[in-house]
Structure formats: structure tokens, C-alpha cells
Amino acid sequence: MKRASVLGFLFLLLAAPSFGADEPAITGPEAGQVAPDYRLQDQKGDWHTLAQERGKWVVLYFYPKDFTPGCTTEVCTFRDDIVALRKAGVDVFGVSLDDVASHAEFAEKYHVPFRLLSDADRATAKAYGVLTSKLGFSYARRETFLIDPDGKVARRYKDVDPKENSKQVLADLAALKKATD
């Protein structure tokens, strides 16, 4: 099957209503709870953990699949807002079940200036409560976690609009920082 037709099938599958979900949902951490640590490789093969980010704000956003329309929109929006995000003192990580090679291609094609983490064994998606499947295909639901410098979830975004997510994170981060000043 050609790559375009596989991607089209996956897009239809992921965009379909939740009928056919075969994995029970795990709740994952909510605001105020400690964010689960992870050890994942990025698109360059480098390893990253949440513990390495202690003392920094972190955006950990999960997405279903490299090269699909919504996921491409989301990665490009975070890319376009990266200067503002870095100025706000936040590190951005995108996470999907795709492998390192797929992330490398995706990052190169769309000039992604932040790390895309491969959760090929699905452990991180499970720990964050975003692992789901339809018709036997597992993927990470589109959710975002804003994690504070102490490693706690400050905000969990369950109904993510790929076009607006980075702006929403920036606004919430500004409000959270103002509240703690």
C-alpha cells in the first residue's frame, strides 16, 4: 500500500468516532499531581527524561501520528510560536508512538526546532492516560500537559485544537506565572 493511502486510511481511522476503541482508558495525571517521568529518544536519537527538565516549565504534547493533517498543523503551530514559548521559559516536547526515524523525517520536512519524542513502547502514553486504540491500531490521543518546574501538572488540555493549543498554553503560562509572583 502506498504511503499516501496508508496515511489517508489512518487519518480516517483516527478521525472516526470512538466506536471500536479496544483499550480501556487510563486516567493519567490531572492538574496538581506529579507528572510521570519518562525516558524517550528524540528525532536525533538523544535520550530525554522529565527529571532532566526539573526547574523548567515543560509542554508535553501528545499527538496521534506524524504526517497526518491535524498533527502537522499542531507541530507547525508550536514551531511558529517557539520564540514566544522559549521567551516564556518553557521547553516543548511532542510525543507520539512513531519511531525515531519517522520523527526525524517529520522534523526535517517541517523544520521543527524542538524535540519529538518516540514512545514506541507506549509506556509514556499509558502513564499519561492518553493511549487508546481503534480497530486494533494504537495511538496517543491529542492531549497536552503543561508541567511546572517542580514536576507537577499545572494544566491538562484534553480537548486540544491543533491550531490554538500553543497560544492557549502561552496564555495559561502567563496567568500561572502572574499568580505565583
LINHUMO-V811266 format. One line per field, one symbol per residue. ss: DSSP state (H for helix, E for strand, L for the rest). Layout:
ss: ???
//
This chain:
ss: LLHHHHHHHHHHHHHLLLLLELLLLLLLLLLLLELLLLEEELLLLLEEELHHHLLLEEEEEELLLLLLHHHHHHHHHHHHLHHHHHHLLEEEEEEELLLHHHHHHHHHHLLLLLEEEELLLLHHHHHLLLEEEELLEEEELLEEEEELLLLEEEEEELLLLLLLHHHHHHHHHHHHHHHHL
//
